[in-house]
Amino acid sequence: MNKTIGSTLIVAGTTIGGGMLAMPLTSAGIGFGFTVFLLVALWALLTYSALLFVEVYQTVESDAGIGTLAENFFGKTGRVLTTTILLIFLYALVSAYVSGGSAILAGLLPQQYTSKITLQLSGCLFTLFFGCFIFLGTGTTDRINRVILFFKFIFFALVLLLLIPNVNWQNFMEIPINNALLISATPIFFTSFGFHGSIPSLNRYLKGNTFTLRFAILLGTLIPLIAYILWQFATHGVLNQSSFLQILDKDPTLNGLVIAITQSTGSQIIGIVVRLFSALALITSFLGVALGLFETLEDLFKRIGFSHSRRTVSIATFIPPLIFALFFPQGFILALGYAGQMFACYAILLPVAMVWKLRKLKLDLPYQVCGGKLTLMTALIFGMSIAFIPFLMQAGYLPKVIG
């Protein structure tokens, strides 16, 4: 029972993070009703794809990684492609969190320089300080992460308690300023349900118990869905669409979100609490994803015979995201969009392809996810569509989201 609860909390804790901070920014021009529809649809899609991983994991040992799964079905090419996609995905997420952390930290620093220089300085300070915990090891990162997680959930509850009494019900009547924004926002919302990289660890922890893993995924993803809807309810209810968009036009970052909430509520205290919650959510996401990137690079360097000292791996982990943050100081949403693109390949295309091949073998497995070929094809089409959305935005076929 303890392992079941622990696994459920790991799924929920991994999912609830910095990605939810982007939701009010990207949904500002969409409206509450359409945002909830998008959240529920993506929750269903990504829960389904996670259960496909559970089905496939019945065919291997409980300690097998994603790379091993891919190699079993598609050979060494599958392992290489999966590892490459995973690395790009993790780099994009770390880049997003460095950019987001820069915006939050810049709002606290004295404005002695231009806003761009302040953002760049904030990015260096954020990466250097919190990157040190990753450098010091998993044990140190785990201890600091637990403390921050505790305060993060306290501040999330406090944010809801402070915002909900300020809700203006008229704000829920807002409609999309452009219906196509619902499509453009999908890759950013998509990453907010991204816990799939934890499935190998959970399967190992539960010793391949299919029923328990399935239960942990279903309940563990339902908790973030409820939390996201409450977060959207609070922010959409407080923020007037036109006023919010005007503020974001000047400052399309997380700092702009804090300013909008402060102005809408007329309370500096609420603004401070939202800023602290945003900072804590970004830090826990940064630590978790950066640790995963560090361990992935360390394992890769060992495999190819490259130097895998902690200093070398740390440089490879943090320099590319920091460079991104320096050149794109307002790139939080941009990086999340491309992370969603890679995540679509990792979390949708890969499990659908493996299950398609697995079911052709007609093995007598204890568990099979509901739905046949039509369901698999539908999930695949949605996954491929999400992967192409950033390209369509760059080409001008879809409107760009805030930031």
LUMRODREN-66690 format. One record per residue (C-alpha): chain; x, y negated, z negated; residue in one letter; residue number from 1. Coordinates in nm, 2 decimals. Layout:
A / X / Y / Z / a / NUM
...
# end
This chain:
A / 0.00 / 0.00 / 0.00 / m / 1
A / 0.28 / -0.24 / -0.09 / n / 2
A / 0.44 / -0.18 / 0.25 / k / 3
A / 0.11 / -0.24 / 0.43 / t / 4
A / 0.07 / -0.57 / 0.25 / i / 5
A / 0.43 / -0.66 / 0.31 / g / 6
A / 0.41 / -0.58 / 0.68 / s / 7
A / 0.09 / -0.79 / 0.71 / t / 8
A / 0.26 / -1.09 / 0.55 / l / 9
A / 0.56 / -1.05 / 0.77 / i / 10
A / 0.34 / -1.07 / 1.08 / v / 11
A / 0.15 / -1.37 / 0.94 / a / 12
A / 0.46 / -1.54 / 0.81 / g / 13
A / 0.65 / -1.50 / 1.14 / t / 14
A / 0.36 / -1.63 / 1.34 / t / 15
A / 0.28 / -1.94 / 1.12 / i / 16
A / 0.56 / -2.18 / 1.19 / g / 17
A / 0.68 / -2.47 / 1.39 / g / 18
A / 0.46 / -2.38 / 1.69 / g / 19
A / 0.15 / -2.49 / 1.50 / m / 20
A / 0.29 / -2.84 / 1.47 / l / 21
A / 0.28 / -2.88 / 1.85 / a / 22
A / -0.10 / -2.80 / 1.86 / m / 23
A / -0.23 / -3.14 / 1.77 / p / 24
A / 0.01 / -3.30 / 2.02 / l / 25
A / -0.08 / -3.07 / 2.31 / t / 26
A / -0.45 / -3.06 / 2.23 / s / 27
A / -0.49 / -3.43 / 2.19 / a / 28
A / -0.65 / -3.47 / 2.53 / g / 29
A / -0.85 / -3.14 / 2.52 / i / 30
A / -1.09 / -3.17 / 2.23 / g / 31
A / -1.16 / -2.94 / 1.93 / f / 32
A / -1.41 / -2.70 / 2.10 / g / 33
A / -1.19 / -2.61 / 2.39 / f / 34
A / -0.89 / -2.58 / 2.17 / t / 35
A / -1.06 / -2.32 / 1.95 / v / 36
A / -1.16 / -2.13 / 2.26 / f / 37
A / -0.80 / -2.13 / 2.38 / l / 38
A / -0.68 / -2.01 / 2.04 / l / 39
A / -0.92 / -1.72 / 2.02 / v / 40
A / -0.85 / -1.61 / 2.38 / a / 41
A / -0.47 / -1.61 / 2.32 / l / 42
A / -0.51 / -1.44 / 1.99 / w / 43
A / -0.70 / -1.16 / 2.16 / a / 44
A / -0.45 / -1.13 / 2.44 / l / 45
A / -0.14 / -1.12 / 2.22 / l / 46
A / -0.29 / -0.89 / 1.96 / t / 47
A / -0.38 / -0.65 / 2.25 / y / 48
A / -0.02 / -0.67 / 2.38 / s / 49
A / 0.12 / -0.60 / 2.03 / a / 50
A / -0.10 / -0.29 / 2.00 / l / 51
A / 0.05 / -0.18 / 2.34 / l / 52
A / 0.39 / -0.18 / 2.17 / f / 53
A / 0.24 / 0.04 / 1.90 / v / 54
A / 0.12 / 0.29 / 2.16 / e / 55
A / 0.47 / 0.30 / 2.32 / v / 56
A / 0.65 / 0.34 / 1.99 / y / 57
A / 0.49 / 0.68 / 1.94 / q / 58
A / 0.73 / 0.81 / 2.21 / t / 59
A / 1.06 / 0.72 / 2.03 / v / 60
A / 1.23 / 0.74 / 1.69 / e / 61
A / 1.11 / 0.48 / 1.44 / s / 62
A / 1.44 / 0.29 / 1.44 / d / 63
A / 1.45 / 0.23 / 1.82 / a / 64
A / 1.48 / -0.13 / 1.93 / g / 65
A / 1.30 / -0.31 / 2.22 / i / 66
A / 1.61 / -0.26 / 2.44 / g / 67
A / 1.60 / 0.12 / 2.38 / t / 68
A / 1.23 / 0.13 / 2.48 / l / 69
A / 1.30 / -0.07 / 2.80 / a / 70
A / 1.59 / 0.16 / 2.88 / e / 71
A / 1.38 / 0.47 / 2.83 / n / 72
A / 1.13 / 0.36 / 3.08 / f / 73
A / 1.33 / 0.15 / 3.33 / f / 74
A / 1.70 / 0.25 / 3.28 / g / 75
A / 1.99 / 0.02 / 3.20 / k / 76
A / 1.84 / -0.24 / 3.43 / t / 77
A / 1.54 / -0.26 / 3.20 / g / 78
A / 1.76 / -0.30 / 2.89 / r / 79
A / 1.97 / -0.58 / 3.06 / v / 80
A / 1.66 / -0.77 / 3.18 / l / 81
A / 1.48 / -0.74 / 2.84 / t / 82
A / 1.79 / -0.86 / 2.65 / t / 83
A / 1.83 / -1.15 / 2.89 / t / 84
A / 1.47 / -1.26 / 2.86 / i / 85
A / 1.49 / -1.23 / 2.48 / l / 86
A / 1.80 / -1.44 / 2.46 / l / 87
A / 1.65 / -1.72 / 2.68 / i / 88
A / 1.33 / -1.71 / 2.47 / f / 89
A / 1.52 / -1.74 / 2.14 / l / 90
A / 1.74 / -2.02 / 2.28 / y / 91
A / 1.43 / -2.21 / 2.40 / a / 92
A / 1.27 / -2.18 / 2.05 / l / 93
A / 1.58 / -2.29 / 1.86 / v / 94
A / 1.61 / -2.58 / 2.10 / s / 95
A / 1.25 / -2.68 / 2.03 / a / 96
A / 1.30 / -2.66 / 1.66 / y / 97
A / 1.62 / -2.87 / 1.67 / v / 98
A / 1.43 / -3.13 / 1.88 / s / 99
A / 1.13 / -3.13 / 1.65 / g / 100
A / 1.36 / -3.15 / 1.34 / g / 101
A / 1.54 / -3.44 / 1.49 / s / 102
A / 1.21 / -3.63 / 1.54 / a / 103
A / 1.10 / -3.57 / 1.18 / i / 104
A / 1.44 / -3.65 / 1.03 / l / 105
A / 1.48 / -3.96 / 1.25 / a / 106
A / 1.16 / -4.10 / 1.09 / g / 107
A / 1.33 / -4.10 / 0.75 / l / 108
A / 1.66 / -4.25 / 0.86 / l / 109
A / 1.73 / -4.63 / 0.86 / p / 110
A / 1.67 / -4.77 / 1.21 / q / 111
A / 2.01 / -4.93 / 1.25 / q / 112
A / 2.06 / -4.79 / 1.60 / y / 113
A / 1.84 / -4.74 / 1.90 / t / 114
A / 1.58 / -4.47 / 1.87 / s / 115
A / 1.77 / -4.24 / 2.11 / k / 116
A / 2.09 / -4.26 / 1.90 / i / 117
A / 1.90 / -4.21 / 1.58 / t / 118
A / 1.73 / -3.89 / 1.73 / l / 119
A / 2.07 / -3.76 / 1.85 / q / 120
A / 2.23 / -3.82 / 1.51 / l / 121
A / 1.93 / -3.65 / 1.34 / s / 122
A / 1.97 / -3.35 / 1.57 / g / 123
A / 2.34 / -3.31 / 1.47 / c / 124
A / 2.26 / -3.34 / 1.10 / l / 125
A / 1.97 / -3.10 / 1.12 / f / 126
A / 2.17 / -2.84 / 1.31 / t / 127
A / 2.48 / -2.87 / 1.10 / l / 128
A / 2.31 / -2.85 / 0.76 / f / 129
A / 2.06 / -2.57 / 0.83 / f / 130
A / 2.30 / -2.39 / 1.06 / g / 131
A / 2.53 / -2.35 / 0.76 / c / 132
A / 2.28 / -2.11 / 0.60 / f / 133
A / 2.29 / -1.89 / 0.90 / i / 134
A / 2.67 / -1.90 / 0.91 / f / 135
A / 2.68 / -1.79 / 0.54 / l / 136
A / 2.49 / -1.48 / 0.61 / g / 137
A / 2.14 / -1.31 / 0.60 / t / 138
A / 2.13 / -1.29 / 0.22 / g / 139
A / 2.18 / -1.67 / 0.19 / t / 140
A / 1.93 / -1.74 / 0.46 / t / 141
A / 1.67 / -1.51 / 0.31 / d / 142
A / 1.70 / -1.67 / -0.04 / r / 143
A / 1.66 / -2.03 / 0.09 / i / 144
A / 1.39 / -1.92 / 0.34 / n / 145
A / 1.18 / -1.77 / 0.06 / r / 146
A / 1.19 / -2.09 / -0.14 / v / 147
A / 1.10 / -2.31 / 0.16 / i / 148
A / 0.82 / -2.07 / 0.25 / l / 149
A / 0.67 / -2.10 / -0.09 / f / 150
A / 0.66 / -2.48 / -0.07 / f / 151
A / 0.54 / -2.47 / 0.29 / k / 152
A / 0.22 / -2.28 / 0.20 / f / 153
A / 0.16 / -2.51 / -0.09 / i / 154
A / 0.20 / -2.82 / 0.13 / f / 155
A / -0.02 / -2.67 / 0.40 / f / 156
A / -0.30 / -2.62 / 0.14 / a / 157
A / -0.24 / -2.98 / 0.02 / l / 158
A / -0.25 / -3.12 / 0.37 / v / 159
A / -0.59 / -2.95 / 0.43 / l / 160
A / -0.73 / -3.07 / 0.10 / l / 161
A / -0.62 / -3.43 / 0.18 / l / 162
A / -0.73 / -3.44 / 0.55 / l / 163
A / -1.06 / -3.26 / 0.54 / i / 164
A / -1.24 / -3.52 / 0.33 / p / 165
A / -1.13 / -3.78 / 0.59 / n / 166
A / -1.29 / -3.59 / 0.88 / v / 167
A / -1.51 / -3.79 / 1.11 / n / 168
A / -1.76 / -3.55 / 1.27 / w / 169
A / -1.79 / -3.77 / 1.58 / q / 170
A / -1.44 / -3.68 / 1.67 / n / 171
A / -1.54 / -3.32 / 1.73 / f / 172
A / -1.76 / -3.43 / 2.02 / m / 173
A / -1.45 / -3.53 / 2.23 / e / 174
A / -1.42 / -3.36 / 2.56 / i / 175
A / -1.11 / -3.30 / 2.77 / p / 176
A / -0.97 / -3.61 / 2.95 / i / 177
A / -0.87 / -3.36 / 3.22 / n / 178
A / -1.00 / -3.00 / 3.23 / n / 179
A / -0.67 / -2.88 / 3.38 / a / 180
A / -0.50 / -2.98 / 3.05 / l / 181
A / -0.65 / -2.66 / 2.90 / l / 182
A / -0.43 / -2.46 / 3.14 / i / 183
A / -0.12 / -2.68 / 3.09 / s / 184
A / -0.14 / -2.64 / 2.71 / a / 185
A / -0.15 / -2.26 / 2.73 / t / 186
A / 0.23 / -2.18 / 2.72 / p / 187
A / 0.28 / -2.40 / 2.41 / i / 188
A / -0.02 / -2.24 / 2.22 / f / 189
A / 0.10 / -1.90 / 2.35 / f / 190
A / 0.42 / -1.91 / 2.14 / t / 191
A / 0.22 / -1.97 / 1.83 / s / 192
A / 0.12 / -1.61 / 1.82 / f / 193
A / 0.47 / -1.48 / 1.89 / g / 194
A / 0.57 / -1.22 / 1.63 / f / 195
A / 0.64 / -0.94 / 1.88 / h / 196
A / 1.01 / -0.95 / 1.82 / g / 197
A / 0.94 / -0.83 / 1.47 / s / 198
A / 0.76 / -0.51 / 1.58 / i / 199
A / 1.08 / -0.29 / 1.60 / p / 200
A / 1.17 / -0.39 / 1.24 / s / 201
A / 0.82 / -0.33 / 1.12 / l / 202
A / 0.80 / 0.01 / 1.28 / n / 203
A / 1.13 / 0.10 / 1.12 / r / 204
A / 1.01 / -0.03 / 0.78 / y / 205
A / 0.69 / 0.17 / 0.81 / l / 206
A / 0.88 / 0.48 / 0.93 / k / 207
A / 0.67 / 0.50 / 1.25 / g / 208
A / 0.33 / 0.51 / 1.07 / n / 209
A / 0.11 / 0.41 / 1.36 / t / 210
A / -0.21 / 0.35 / 1.16 / f / 211
A / -0.04 / 0.12 / 0.91 / t / 212
A / 0.15 / -0.08 / 1.18 / l / 213
A / -0.18 / -0.12 / 1.37 / r / 214
A / -0.36 / -0.24 / 1.06 / f / 215
A / -0.07 / -0.49 / 0.97 / a / 216
A / -0.09 / -0.64 / 1.32 / i / 217
A / -0.47 / -0.68 / 1.33 / l / 218
A / -0.49 / -0.84 / 0.98 / l / 219
A / -0.16 / -1.02 / 1.01 / g / 220
A / -0.26 / -1.20 / 1.33 / t / 221
A / -0.61 / -1.28 / 1.20 / l / 222
A / -0.46 / -1.49 / 0.91 / i / 223
A / -0.27 / -1.73 / 1.15 / p / 224
A / -0.58 / -1.76 / 1.37 / l / 225
A / -0.78 / -1.88 / 1.07 / i / 226
A / -0.50 / -2.11 / 0.96 / a / 227
A / -0.47 / -2.26 / 1.31 / y / 228
A / -0.84 / -2.33 / 1.34 / i / 229
A / -0.84 / -2.50 / 1.00 / l / 230
A / -0.53 / -2.70 / 1.10 / w / 231
A / -0.70 / -2.81 / 1.43 / q / 232
A / -1.03 / -2.88 / 1.24 / f / 233
A / -0.84 / -3.11 / 1.00 / a / 234
A / -0.63 / -3.30 / 1.27 / t / 235
A / -0.90 / -3.33 / 1.53 / h / 236
A / -1.15 / -3.44 / 1.27 / g / 237
A / -0.92 / -3.71 / 1.14 / v / 238
A / -0.77 / -3.83 / 1.47 / l / 239
A / -0.97 / -4.03 / 1.72 / n / 240
A / -0.88 / -3.91 / 2.06 / q / 241
A / -0.81 / -4.25 / 2.23 / s / 242
A / -0.62 / -4.39 / 1.94 / s / 243
A / -0.41 / -4.08 / 1.90 / f / 244
A / -0.32 / -4.07 / 2.27 / l / 245
A / -0.22 / -4.44 / 2.25 / q / 246
A / 0.02 / -4.36 / 1.97 / i / 247
A / 0.16 / -4.06 / 2.14 / l / 248
A / 0.22 / -4.26 / 2.46 / d / 249
A / 0.47 / -4.47 / 2.25 / k / 250
A / 0.61 / -4.18 / 2.04 / d / 251
A / 0.53 / -3.83 / 2.19 / p / 252
A / 0.70 / -3.64 / 1.91 / t / 253
A / 0.61 / -3.50 / 1.57 / l / 254
A / 0.69 / -3.84 / 1.42 / n / 255
A / 0.41 / -3.98 / 1.64 / g / 256
A / 0.17 / -3.72 / 1.49 / l / 257
A / 0.26 / -3.84 / 1.13 / v / 258
A / 0.22 / -4.20 / 1.23 / i / 259
A / -0.12 / -4.13 / 1.38 / a / 260
A / -0.25 / -3.94 / 1.07 / i / 261
A / -0.11 / -4.22 / 0.85 / t / 262
A / -0.29 / -4.49 / 1.05 / q / 263
A / -0.62 / -4.29 / 1.08 / s / 264
A / -0.65 / -4.22 / 0.71 / t / 265
A / -0.49 / -4.54 / 0.59 / g / 266
A / -0.30 / -4.34 / 0.34 / s / 267
A / 0.08 / -4.34 / 0.31 / q / 268
A / 0.06 / -4.04 / 0.07 / i / 269
A / -0.12 / -3.83 / 0.33 / i / 270
A / 0.14 / -3.93 / 0.59 / g / 271
A / 0.42 / -3.83 / 0.35 / i / 272
A / 0.26 / -3.49 / 0.27 / v / 273
A / 0.21 / -3.42 / 0.65 / v / 274
A / 0.57 / -3.51 / 0.72 / r / 275
A / 0.70 / -3.28 / 0.44 / l / 276
A / 0.48 / -2.99 / 0.56 / f / 277
A / 0.60 / -3.05 / 0.92 / s / 278
A / 0.96 / -3.05 / 0.80 / a / 279
A / 0.92 / -2.73 / 0.60 / l / 280
A / 0.74 / -2.55 / 0.89 / a / 281
A / 1.02 / -2.64 / 1.13 / l / 282
A / 1.29 / -2.54 / 0.89 / i / 283
A / 1.14 / -2.19 / 0.82 / t / 284
A / 1.09 / -2.14 / 1.19 / s / 285
A / 1.44 / -2.26 / 1.27 / f / 286
A / 1.60 / -2.03 / 1.01 / l / 287
A / 1.40 / -1.72 / 1.12 / g / 288
A / 1.45 / -1.77 / 1.50 / v / 289
A / 1.82 / -1.88 / 1.46 / a / 290
A / 1.90 / -1.58 / 1.25 / l / 291
A / 1.74 / -1.35 / 1.51 / g / 292
A / 1.94 / -1.53 / 1.79 / l / 293
A / 2.26 / -1.50 / 1.58 / f / 294
A / 2.21 / -1.12 / 1.53 / e / 295
A / 2.12 / -1.06 / 1.89 / t / 296
A / 2.43 / -1.24 / 2.01 / l / 297
A / 2.65 / -1.06 / 1.75 / e / 298
A / 2.52 / -0.73 / 1.87 / d / 299
A / 2.57 / -0.83 / 2.24 / l / 300
A / 2.93 / -0.95 / 2.18 / f / 301
A / 3.01 / -0.62 / 2.00 / k / 302
A / 2.86 / -0.42 / 2.29 / r / 303
A / 3.07 / -0.61 / 2.56 / i / 304
A / 3.39 / -0.62 / 2.35 / g / 305
A / 3.38 / -1.00 / 2.30 / f / 306
A / 3.49 / -1.17 / 1.98 / s / 307
A / 3.21 / -1.14 / 1.73 / h / 308
A / 3.35 / -1.34 / 1.43 / s / 309
A / 3.08 / -1.54 / 1.25 / r / 310
A / 3.25 / -1.86 / 1.37 / r / 311
A / 3.24 / -1.76 / 1.74 / t / 312
A / 2.88 / -1.63 / 1.71 / v / 313
A / 2.77 / -1.95 / 1.53 / s / 314
A / 2.91 / -2.17 / 1.80 / i / 315
A / 2.73 / -1.96 / 2.07 / a / 316
A / 2.41 / -1.98 / 1.86 / t / 317
A / 2.39 / -2.35 / 1.79 / f / 318
A / 2.59 / -2.55 / 2.05 / i / 319
A / 2.35 / -2.49 / 2.35 / p / 320
A / 2.03 / -2.59 / 2.15 / p / 321
A / 2.21 / -2.89 / 2.01 / l / 322
A / 2.32 / -3.00 / 2.36 / i / 323
A / 1.96 / -2.97 / 2.47 / f / 324
A / 1.84 / -3.18 / 2.18 / a / 325
A / 2.10 / -3.44 / 2.25 / l / 326
A / 2.00 / -3.48 / 2.62 / f / 327
A / 1.63 / -3.42 / 2.56 / f / 328
A / 1.57 / -3.58 / 2.21 / p / 329
A / 1.19 / -3.57 / 2.27 / q / 330
A / 1.20 / -3.22 / 2.42 / g / 331
A / 1.00 / -3.03 / 2.15 / f / 332
A / 0.70 / -2.96 / 2.37 / i / 333
A / 0.92 / -2.91 / 2.68 / l / 334
A / 1.13 / -2.64 / 2.51 / a / 335
A / 0.82 / -2.47 / 2.37 / l / 336
A / 0.66 / -2.46 / 2.71 / g / 337
A / 0.96 / -2.27 / 2.86 / y / 338
A / 0.98 / -2.05 / 2.55 / a / 339
A / 0.62 / -1.96 / 2.63 / g / 340
A / 0.72 / -1.87 / 2.98 / q / 341
A / 0.99 / -1.63 / 2.86 / m / 342
A / 0.76 / -1.49 / 2.59 / f / 343
A / 0.50 / -1.41 / 2.85 / a / 344
A / 0.75 / -1.18 / 3.02 / c / 345
A / 0.86 / -1.02 / 2.69 / y / 346
A / 0.52 / -0.99 / 2.51 / a / 347
A / 0.29 / -0.92 / 2.81 / i / 348
A / 0.47 / -0.80 / 3.12 / l / 349
A / 0.70 / -0.56 / 2.94 / l / 350
A / 0.44 / -0.37 / 2.72 / p / 351
A / 0.19 / -0.35 / 3.01 / v / 352
A / 0.45 / -0.21 / 3.24 / a / 353
A / 0.57 / 0.05 / 2.98 / m / 354
A / 0.21 / 0.16 / 2.89 / v / 355
A / 0.12 / 0.18 / 3.26 / w / 356
A / 0.41 / 0.42 / 3.31 / k / 357
A / 0.35 / 0.61 / 2.98 / l / 358
A / -0.02 / 0.68 / 3.07 / r / 359
A / 0.09 / 0.83 / 3.40 / k / 360
A / 0.27 / 1.10 / 3.20 / l / 361
A / -0.06 / 1.20 / 3.04 / k / 362
A / 0.09 / 1.28 / 2.70 / l / 363
A / -0.13 / 1.38 / 2.42 / d / 364
A / -0.06 / 1.09 / 2.18 / l / 365
A / -0.25 / 1.03 / 1.86 / p / 366
A / -0.32 / 0.66 / 1.94 / y / 367
A / -0.41 / 0.48 / 2.26 / q / 368
A / -0.52 / 0.12 / 2.28 / v / 369
A / -0.88 / 0.06 / 2.40 / c / 370
A / -0.91 / -0.03 / 2.77 / g / 371
A / -0.79 / 0.13 / 3.08 / g / 372
A / -0.62 / 0.01 / 3.40 / k / 373
A / -0.85 / -0.28 / 3.44 / l / 374
A / -0.77 / -0.42 / 3.10 / t / 375
A / -0.40 / -0.37 / 3.16 / l / 376
A / -0.42 / -0.55 / 3.50 / m / 377
A / -0.62 / -0.83 / 3.34 / t / 378
A / -0.36 / -0.88 / 3.07 / a / 379
A / -0.08 / -0.87 / 3.33 / l / 380
A / -0.25 / -1.13 / 3.55 / i / 381
A / -0.29 / -1.36 / 3.25 / f / 382
A / 0.07 / -1.31 / 3.15 / g / 383
A / 0.21 / -1.38 / 3.50 / m / 384
A / -0.02 / -1.69 / 3.52 / s / 385
A / 0.12 / -1.83 / 3.19 / i / 386
A / 0.47 / -1.77 / 3.31 / a / 387
A / 0.41 / -1.98 / 3.62 / f / 388
A / 0.23 / -2.27 / 3.45 / i / 389
A / 0.55 / -2.48 / 3.37 / p / 390
A / 0.65 / -2.45 / 3.74 / f / 391
A / 0.31 / -2.58 / 3.85 / l / 392
A / 0.34 / -2.87 / 3.61 / m / 393
A / 0.68 / -2.96 / 3.74 / q / 394
A / 0.55 / -2.94 / 4.10 / a / 395
A / 0.26 / -3.18 / 4.01 / g / 396
A / -0.02 / -2.93 / 4.06 / y / 397
A / -0.11 / -2.94 / 3.69 / l / 398
A / -0.11 / -3.24 / 3.45 / p / 399
A / 0.18 / -3.25 / 3.20 / k / 400
A / 0.09 / -3.22 / 2.83 / v / 401
A / 0.19 / -3.48 / 2.57 / i / 402
A / 0.57 / -3.49 / 2.52 / g / 403
# end
